[in-house]
Amino acid sequence: MKKKLAVLVAAVAALSLSMLVLAGCSSDKEDTASAGFDGNLVVGFDAEYPPYGYMDEQGNYTGFDLELAQMVCDKNGWTFSCEPIDWDAKDALLNQGNITCIWNGFTYEGRETDYAWTDPYMLNAQVIVVKTGSNIVTEADLAGKTVVTQADSSALAVLEDPEACADLAATFAGGAPQQLADYNNAFMQLESGLVDAVACDYSIAAYQMAANPGAYEQVLTLSSEHYAVGFKLGNEDLAAQVNQALIELDNEGAIEALCEKYADQGISYENWCLGK
C-alpha cells in the first residue's frame, strides 16, 4: 500500500511539474504574440516621399529612412522588409499587423499619444513652396490662390489647426488647401501652373529644390517639428531598441555618412537631433 501511495505521489508531482513547464511555455508565446514582433521589421512608407522613401530609376525602393532602417536591422540581427502603403491607410495597416512601424519622415508633433515612439531623430518644418518668379512672397499674397498638399499630411494638419494656420488656409481659393494623394503629383501640378503653391514638409521642399535647381523657392515657414519612428501602442520596448541602435549608429559615424550620401537631395546632418 505504501509502495502504491509513493508511486501515486511521484506521478502527481511529475504531472504538476509538467503543467508548470507547459504553463511557462504558453506564457512566453503569449508575450511574444502580444509584442507582435518576430524579428522581421516591416517598415510602412510612402513610396512617393523622396528623399526619405521612393522608387529609384532601377525600380528599387530606397531612401534615407529605408537605408536607416536597414542599418538598424543589420545592427540588431533583424530582417528588414519595406512595404509601400497608402498614407491614408497607415493606422489601419499598423493596427492590423501588416506593418511593424511607420518610418518615413513621420512627424511626431500632434501624434504624441497615438503611437509608441522612438525619440525624435530629425528636425523638420512645414513650409510653402512656389514657382520661382511667382508674385507670392507673403501670407497676404496667398489670398485667393490655389494651394495644394498631401491628404492626411502634417502640412494639412497645420493648415487645419485653429491655433496654427487655419485663418491663413481660409484665405486660399475654395477656403481650404486642396488635397492630393502624393507630393510628386503636387509638384507636377505646381510646375504646370495648375496650382499656385504647395504646402509640404521642409524635407520635401529641399529635395524638390535640389532636384530642380532654380525651379522653386520656399516663401513661408508654417511650423517647426521633428521626425520619429512610430510603432503600435504596446510596442514601447521595440521602439526603445530601435532608438538605442540609432544612437549607436550615430556614435559610430554611420548617420553622418548617410546624411552626406543624401546631401544632394536636401538631407543635412545638422538637422539630426537624436542623442545631441
N, C-alpha and C positions, 0 to 999 in steps of 0.2 A: 504493500500500500504506500509505504514511504517512497519507494522507488518510483511508482506511478505519479505520485504528487510532485516529486522533484522534476521528473520529465515534463509534467504539465507546466510547472512554474518556469522552467527553462524555455519551453515553447512560447509561453505568453510573453516572456521577456524579449525573446528574439523577434516576435511579431511586433511588439511595441517599438523596438529599435528600428525595424524595417519601416514602420509607419512614420517614425520621426525623420528618417533619412528621405523617404519619399516626400514628406511634407516640406522638408528643406528644399528639395529639388523643385517642387511645384512653386514655392515662393520665389526662388531665383528666376524661374521662367516668367512668372507674372511681372517681376520687377523689370526684366529685360523688355517684355512686351509693352509695359506701360511707358518705358522710355522711348519706344518706337524707333530705336536705332540699332542696326545690325552691322555697323562698320562700313556701310555704303552711304556716303554723304551725297544726297541728291539735291543739287542746287537749282532752285527755281529762278529763272532770269528772263528778262525781256530781250529778245534777240534783235530788237531794233533800238538798242540803247548804247551806242558807242560813246566813249571807248571802254565802258565797263562790261558790256556784253553785246556781241554781234556776230554775224557770219562773215568770214573773210573771203577773199577772191577765189580761194580753193574750195569753198563750200563748207569750211570747218567753223565750228563755234569757237570763239576766242574772246579776249578782252581782259582788261585789268583785273576785274573781280574774279573771273573764271580762272585766270592764272594764279591769283592769290589763293583761291580755294584749293586748287591742285597742290600748291605748296604746303598748305595746312594738312591736307590728306597725306601727302608724302611724309611729312614730319611725324604724324600720328599713326601711320601704318593703316590708313583707311583707304577704301576705294572711292574714287571721285567719279560722279556722274553729273551731267548738266542737262536740265530739262527746260527747253524754251516754253514759256507759258503766256497765256493771255493775261495781261496785267490786271484786268478786272476780276479774274478768277483766282488770284493768288491766295486769298484767305481760304477759299473752299478747298483748293488743292493742298494747302498746308494742313488743314484740319482733317482732311481725309487720308493723309499719309502718303499722297502721291509725290510730295517733295519733302525734304528734311528741313530746308530753310529757304529764306528769301535773301539772296545775296547778289545785289545788282544795283548799286547806287541807291540803296534803300534808306529813306530819310527816317531818322529816329524821332525827331520832334513831332509832337502831336499824336504819336503812337506809343508813348512810353509804357502804358499798361496793357497794350494789346498783344505783346509778344514777349518771349524770353530773349533778351538781347545780349550781344557782346557789348563791350564798351564802344562808343563811337570811335571810328578809326580815320575818317577823312572829313575835312572841312568842306562845306558846300554852301551854296546860296541859291535863291530863286531870282531870276533876272528877266528883263525884257530885251529881246533882240529884234533889230530891224535891218532892212537892207541899207547898205552904205549909200549915203546921199539922200536918205529919206528926210522928210521935214519933221520927223518925230524926234524930239530932243528931251522934252519934259513930260511929266504926267499929264499936264493940260493938253498936250498935243495928241494924246491917245483918245480924246473925246470923239466919239463917232467913228472910230477906227475899228477894223475887224482884227481881233486878237485871238489867236488860237493856242491851245495847249493840249496835253495828253489827258485822256479820260482817267480819273482816279489818281491823278498825279499830285505831288506836293505843291506844284505851282497852282493847280486848280484849288487845292485846299486853302492856300494863302489868299487867293483871289475871292474865295467864298467866305472867308473868315471876317465877321463884322468888326473884330478887334484888329484886323490887319489891313487888307486891301479891298474889302467888299465895296466901299464907296468908290474907289477907283474903277473897279470892274463894272459898276453900274453905269459908267460913262461910255463904255465900249458900245459899238454897234450891236444892237439887239439886247443891250442891257446886261451882258454877261460874256465871258470868253466862250468861243466856240471850241468844241471838243473833238479830237481825232484819236484814232487807236494808237498811233505811234508818232515819235518826233521826226523820223525821217520824212514821213508824209507832210508833217507840218512845215519843215524847212523847204520841201519841194514846192509847197503852195506859196511860201514866202518868196522864194526865188522867182516864181512865175507871176507874182503880183496878185494872186487870188486873195491873199490876206496881207495885212499891214504889219503885223508884229507876231512874235512867238514868245509866250511866257514859258520858261523852262528852267531846269537846273543849270547852274553855272558850268558844271562839267560838260553838259551837252552843248552849251554855247561855246565853250572853249574848244571843244572838238570840231564843231562846225566852222568856227572862225579859222582854226589851224588848217583844216582840210580845204577851205575855200578862201585863201588869202584875199583880203580886200572886198569880199562879197557882203559881209555882215558886220554889224557893230552892236555892242551892248550899250543900252542907253539908260537903263534903270536897274537898281537892285531892290527887290521887294522884301527880302528877308534873308537872314543867315541861318544855317543849320548844319547838321552833321549826318554822315552815313554810318550805319552799323549793320550787323547781320542779325536778322530776325528769325527766331525759332518758335514753334508752337509752345504756348504756355505749358509748363511742366517739364520742359527740356532745359532748365537753367544750368544743370551740370554740363550738358553738351555744349551749351553756349560758352561756359567758362573754359572748357577745354580748347575750343577754337580761339578764344580770347588769349589764353596763355601761349598757344602756338604762334599767334600773330606777334606777340611781344618778343618771343624768342627769335622769330624770323627777322624782326626789326633790329634786335641786338646783334644779329649775325651779318647785318648789312644787306640782306636779301630784299627788303622792302624798298630801300633807296635805289637799288639796282633795277627793280621792276618799274619804279616810277620813272627812272631815266629812260627805260625802254619805251615808255608811253609818253615821253615828254613832248614829242611832236604831235601828239593827239590831245594835248591840253592838261596832262597829269603832272602835278608838281609835288615833290617830296615835302616841300614847305607846308603843304596842306595836310600832311599826315599828322594825326594828333594822338594816336594811341600810344601810351607809355611816355609821352613827353610832358 
